Amino acid sequence: MWTRDFRLFFTARSVSTLGTGMVPVAMSLGVIQAGYGATGVGLTLASSVVPMALLVLFGGVFADRFTPRRMMVGADIARVLSQATTAVLFLTGTPVLWHLMVISAVNGTAAAMFQPGLASLIPRIATDVQAAVATQRTSESFMLLLGPSVAGILVGAADVGVVFLMDAAGFAVSAVCLALLRLTGAPPPAQEGSVWHNLKEGWHEFSSRTWMWGVIIVWSVMGIAVFGPILPLGATIISAAYDAQAYGFVMSAHGAGTILGGLVAMRIKPVRPLAAGATAMLLYALEPLSIALGLPLPLMLACHVAAGVAMAFWGVMWMTSVQTQVAPGVLNRVHAYEVAGSIMALPIGQALAGPVAAVVGPQELLGASSVISVTGCVVLLAVPAVRRLRRVAATS
């Protein structure tokens, strides 16, 4: 598996993901230090998420038309420039909020152009797709766990701008590594017809796979009712019951679980990957349930580790299925629909969490989230197309 091309890809993703883990902390601290408060933080972060959700479908079309590598390298170069600009703004004075929002929107747009191509690269550089996906996800989990700590140290010892300089350097390394890949077996570019025709073709490929749209429907419901509420409500409840440091420990426990889950996924290769992944995801309900019940901190940490393991294992099973079950010529577009369906529900859940919790109570809402989480997994296992989907054997 550790071929020259996979090492380059692994380096590209690991280095850039470290920056991804650092930036939210650095941006939040920088915006607050600039005097824009929590509202400014929310506006800046949302400025990145919205274009990502709106434009990722077009990223899939462009990846199939112009090749994934061109789109990914171009997106990395755009983020080198945008993050270097952000660094200059922080290092030379107090940045203007709308400047940061515009740069965040550029980053979100670049991410939308980058993300769809990921799905089609791994099958072209690795013979064992599941092992490659698991290795990549484990590294990304570790970098996302490490990133906030590195950002905090750099901001305290130097300046917010230094974090953005490091992030720009990471994207530069990623662009070089991706440009050096020796890719073979590329499908012909999807240049026939208009962009809208290509979008329609991608939708047909997506909607014709019951196992795929069935998962996305359930995942969207869970995004609104489970994954969305747990972020703001978990921070509020745990910080109030213990302190901010305890919340950091809890988030680190989840991160450690995702690393462990990735390692497990390297070793276990079930014949029916989505059935195995959905079964593992039953454990995720422990995360909102532990907060709702106000469990002692050690038990809460254990529940978050288990939830992290479940989430990572499911993620590897899902991505492996997508990358091996869909034809290469439409994979980028299909993956774009999958990404759009997965991420659009999350901000809705985050936005509704506060108002709904004010009516029913935060603990009660998270208790309902745990029930919905289990129900979602049961529904997935009840869908024959999901339950019976078989693993594609690794190529030699």
C-alpha positions in Angstrom: 0.0 0.0 0.0 2.8 2.4 0.8 3.7 3.2 -2.7 5.4 6.4 -3.8 2.0 7.9 -4.9 0.2 6.9 -1.7 3.0 8.4 0.4 2.7 11.7 -1.5 -1.1 11.6 -1.1 -0.8 10.7 2.6 1.6 13.6 3.1 -0.6 16.0 1.3 -3.7 15.1 3.3 -1.9 15.0 6.7 -0.2 18.3 6.4 -3.2 20.2 5.1 -5.5 18.6 7.7 -3.2 19.8 10.5 -4.0 23.3 9.2 -7.7 22.5 9.1 -7.5 21.6 12.7 -5.7 24.8 13.7 -7.7 27.4 11.8 -11.0 27.3 13.6 -9.2 27.9 16.9 -7.0 30.6 15.5 -9.8 32.4 13.6 -12.0 32.3 16.7 -9.3 33.8 18.9 -8.3 36.3 16.3 -11.8 37.6 15.7 -12.4 37.8 19.5 -9.1 39.7 20.0 -10.1 42.0 17.2 -13.2 42.9 19.2 -15.9 41.3 17.0 -17.1 38.9 19.7 -19.0 35.6 19.3 -21.2 37.1 16.6 -18.1 37.8 14.5 -16.8 34.3 15.1 -20.1 32.8 13.9 -20.3 35.0 10.8 -16.7 34.3 9.8 -17.0 30.5 10.2 -20.4 30.5 8.5 -18.9 32.4 5.6 -16.8 29.3 4.8 -19.5 26.6 5.4 -22.2 28.2 3.2 -20.2 28.3 -0.1 -18.9 24.8 0.6 -22.5 23.5 0.8 -23.8 25.4 -2.2 -20.9 24.8 -4.6 -19.7 21.3 -3.9 -22.0 19.9 -6.6 -20.3 22.1 -9.2 -17.0 20.9 -7.8 -18.0 17.4 -8.6 -18.9 18.3 -12.2 -15.6 20.3 -12.7 -13.6 17.4 -11.3 -15.1 15.0 -13.8 -14.6 17.6 -16.6 -11.1 18.9 -15.9 -9.7 15.9 -13.8 -9.7 15.8 -10.0 -6.0 16.6 -9.6 -6.2 19.9 -11.5 -9.2 21.0 -9.4 -7.5 19.9 -6.1 -4.1 21.5 -6.9 -5.9 24.7 -8.0 -7.9 24.7 -4.8 -4.8 24.3 -2.7 -3.1 27.2 -4.5 -6.1 29.4 -3.9 -5.9 28.6 -0.2 -2.2 29.3 -0.1 -3.0 32.8 -1.3 -6.1 33.3 0.9 -4.4 32.1 4.1 -1.3 34.1 3.4 -3.5 37.1 3.0 -5.2 36.4 6.3 -1.8 36.1 8.0 -0.8 39.5 6.7 -4.0 41.0 7.9 -3.5 39.7 11.5 0.3 40.4 11.6 0.0 44.0 10.4 -2.9 45.2 12.6 -6.6 44.6 13.3 -8.4 43.0 10.3 -11.8 44.3 9.1 -14.5 41.7 9.8 -15.9 41.7 6.2 -12.4 41.1 4.9 -12.1 37.9 7.0 -15.6 36.9 5.8 -14.7 37.3 2.2 -11.5 35.3 2.7 -13.4 32.6 4.5 -15.9 32.4 1.6 -12.9 31.9 -0.8 -11.7 29.1 1.4 -15.1 27.5 1.4 -15.3 27.8 -2.3 -11.9 26.2 -2.7 -12.9 23.4 -0.4 -16.0 22.8 -2.6 -13.7 22.4 -5.6 -11.2 20.2 -3.7 -13.5 17.7 -1.8 -15.2 15.8 -4.7 -11.9 14.8 -6.2 -10.8 12.9 -3.1 -13.2 10.1 -3.8 -11.6 9.1 -7.1 -7.9 9.5 -6.2 -7.6 6.7 -3.7 -8.8 3.9 -6.0 -6.2 5.0 -8.5 -3.2 5.0 -6.1 -4.0 2.1 -3.8 -4.9 -1.5 -4.5 -6.6 -2.0 -1.0 -9.0 0.9 -0.9 -10.3 0.2 2.6 -6.8 0.0 4.1 -5.9 3.2 2.3 -9.1 5.0 3.5 -8.6 3.8 7.0 -5.0 5.0 7.0 -5.9 8.3 5.7 -8.8 8.8 8.1 -6.7 7.8 11.1 -4.0 10.3 10.1 -6.6 13.0 9.6 -8.2 12.3 13.0 -4.8 12.6 14.7 -4.1 15.9 12.9 -7.5 17.3 13.8 -6.9 16.3 17.4 -3.4 17.8 17.4 -4.4 21.0 15.5 -6.2 22.9 18.2 -3.4 22.4 20.7 -0.8 23.6 18.2 -2.9 26.6 17.3 -3.3 27.5 21.0 0.4 27.3 21.6 1.3 29.4 18.6 -1.3 32.1 19.4 0.0 32.3 22.9 3.7 32.3 22.0 3.6 34.3 18.8 0.5 35.6 17.0 -2.7 34.5 15.3 -1.1 35.3 11.9 1.6 32.7 12.4 -1.0 30.0 12.4 -2.4 31.2 9.1 1.2 31.3 7.7 1.6 27.6 8.7 -1.7 26.7 7.1 -0.7 28.4 3.9 2.6 26.5 3.9 0.6 23.3 4.5 -1.6 23.9 1.4 1.6 24.6 -0.6 3.0 21.2 0.4 -0.3 19.6 -0.5 -0.4 21.2 -3.9 3.2 20.0 -4.7 2.6 16.5 -3.5 -0.7 16.2 -5.5 1.0 17.6 -8.6 3.7 14.9 -8.3 1.3 12.0 -8.3 1.6 9.5 -11.2 -2.0 8.7 -11.9 -3.0 6.0 -14.3 -6.3 4.6 -15.6 -8.1 7.9 -15.6 -11.6 7.9 -17.0 -12.3 10.2 -20.0 -13.3 13.7 -18.9 -17.1 14.3 -18.8 -17.1 17.1 -21.3 -20.3 16.2 -23.2 -23.2 18.5 -22.6 -23.6 21.5 -20.3 -22.8 21.8 -16.7 -26.5 21.3 -15.9 -26.5 18.1 -18.0 -23.5 16.8 -16.0 -25.3 17.7 -12.8 -28.4 15.8 -13.9 -26.3 12.8 -14.9 -24.6 12.9 -11.5 -28.1 13.0 -9.8 -29.2 10.0 -11.9 -26.2 8.0 -10.8 -26.8 9.0 -7.2 -30.5 8.5 -7.1 -30.3 5.1 -8.8 -28.4 3.7 -5.8 -30.9 3.0 -3.0 -28.1 2.2 -0.6 -26.6 5.6 -1.2 -29.6 7.9 -1.0 -31.0 5.9 1.8 -28.0 6.5 3.9 -28.0 10.2 3.0 -31.6 10.6 4.0 -31.0 9.0 7.4 -27.7 11.0 7.8 -29.5 14.2 7.1 -32.1 13.5 9.8 -29.3 12.7 12.2 -27.5 15.8 11.2 -30.4 17.9 12.3 -31.5 15.9 15.3 -28.2 14.4 16.6 -24.9 15.8 15.2 -26.1 19.4 15.1 -27.4 19.7 18.6 -24.6 17.9 20.4 -22.0 20.5 19.4 -23.5 23.7 21.0 -25.5 21.9 23.8 -22.6 19.6 24.7 -20.3 22.6 25.2 -22.9 24.4 27.3 -23.9 21.5 29.5 -20.4 20.1 30.2 -18.8 23.5 30.8 -21.6 24.4 33.3 -21.4 21.0 35.1 -17.6 20.9 35.2 -15.5 23.6 33.4 -14.1 24.5 30.0 -11.1 22.2 30.6 -13.4 19.2 31.1 -15.1 20.0 27.8 -11.7 19.9 26.2 -11.0 16.5 27.7 -14.3 15.2 26.4 -13.6 16.5 22.9 -10.1 14.9 23.0 -11.7 11.6 24.1 -13.9 11.7 21.0 -10.8 12.5 18.9 -8.9 9.6 20.4 -11.8 7.3 19.7 -11.7 8.3 16.0 -8.0 7.4 15.8 -8.7 4.0 17.4 -11.7 3.5 15.1 -9.5 4.1 12.1 -7.0 1.6 13.4 -9.7 -1.0 13.9 -11.0 -0.4 10.3 -7.5 -1.2 9.0 -7.8 -4.7 10.4 -11.5 -5.6 10.1 -12.8 -6.0 6.5 -16.4 -7.1 6.8 -18.2 -8.7 3.8 -21.1 -6.3 4.2 -19.4 -3.0 5.1 -22.4 -0.8 5.6 -24.2 -3.3 7.7 -21.1 -3.5 9.9 -20.7 0.2 10.0 -24.4 0.8 10.9 -24.1 -1.8 13.7 -21.0 0.0 15.1 -22.8 3.3 14.9 -25.3 2.1 17.5 -22.6 3.0 20.0 -22.7 6.6 18.9 -25.9 7.1 21.0 -23.7 6.9 24.1 -22.3 10.3 23.4 -25.5 12.4 23.6 -26.9 10.1 26.2 -23.9 10.5 28.6 -24.3 14.3 28.4 -28.1 14.1 28.9 -27.8 11.9 32.0 -25.0 14.0 33.4 -22.7 11.0 33.9 -19.5 11.3 36.0 -16.7 12.7 33.9 -14.7 9.3 33.6 -17.8 7.6 32.3 -18.6 10.5 29.9 -15.0 10.2 28.6 -15.4 6.5 28.0 -18.7 7.1 26.1 -17.1 9.7 23.9 -14.2 7.3 23.1 -16.8 4.7 22.1 -18.7 7.2 20.0 -15.5 8.3 18.2 -14.6 4.6 17.4 -18.1 4.1 16.0 -18.0 7.3 13.9 -14.6 6.5 12.4 -15.4 2.9 11.6 -18.6 3.9 9.9 -16.7 6.6 8.0 -14.2 4.1 6.6 -17.0 1.6 5.7 -19.0 4.3 3.9 -16.1 6.0 2.0 -14.8 2.6 0.9 -18.2 1.6 -0.4 -18.6 4.9 -2.3 -15.2 4.7 -3.9 -15.5 1.1 -5.0 -19.1 0.8 -6.0 -19.4 3.8 -8.3 -18.0 4.0 -11.8 -14.8 6.2 -12.0 -16.3 8.4 -14.8 -19.1 9.7 -12.5 -17.6 9.2 -9.0 -16.6 12.8 -8.4 -20.2 14.0 -9.1 -21.8 11.3 -7.1 -19.5 12.0 -4.2 -20.4 15.7 -4.5 -24.1 14.9 -4.0 -23.2 12.7 -1.1 -21.1 15.4 0.5 -23.8 18.1 -0.1 -26.5 15.9 1.5 -24.3 15.1 4.5 -23.2 18.6 5.4 -26.3 20.7 4.6 -28.2 19.3 7.6 -25.6 20.0 10.2 -25.8 23.8 10.3 -29.6 23.5 10.4 -29.3 21.3 13.5 -26.9 23.7 15.1 -29.2 26.7 14.5 -32.3 24.9 15.8 -30.6 23.4 18.9 -30.8 26.6 21.0 -34.4 27.5 20.4 -35.6 23.9 20.7 -33.6 23.4 23.9 -35.1 26.5 25.3 -38.5 24.9 25.0 -37.9 21.3 25.9 -34.7 21.6 27.9 -31.1 20.8 26.7 -30.8 17.5 28.5 -34.2 16.4 27.2 -33.2 17.3 23.7 -30.0 15.3 23.9 -31.9 12.4 25.3 -34.1 12.5 22.3 -31.0 12.7 20.1 -29.7 9.5 21.5 -33.0 7.7 20.7 -33.0 9.1 17.2 -29.4 8.0 16.7 -30.3 4.4 17.6 -33.4 4.6 15.5 -31.4 5.9 12.5 -29.0 2.9 12.7 -31.9 0.5 12.9 -33.5 2.0 9.9 -30.3 1.7 7.9 -30.1 -2.0 8.9 -33.7 -2.5 7.8 -33.0 -1.3 4.3 -32.1 -4.3 2.2 -29.9 -2.4 -0.2 -27.8 -1.0 2.7 -27.8 -4.2 4.7 -26.8 -6.5 1.8 -24.3 -4.3 0.0 -21.2 -6.5 -0.3 -17.5 -5.4 -0.1 -15.6 -5.2 -3.4 -12.4 -7.2 -3.1 -9.1 -5.4 -3.3 -7.3 -5.5 -6.6 -3.9 -6.9 -7.0 
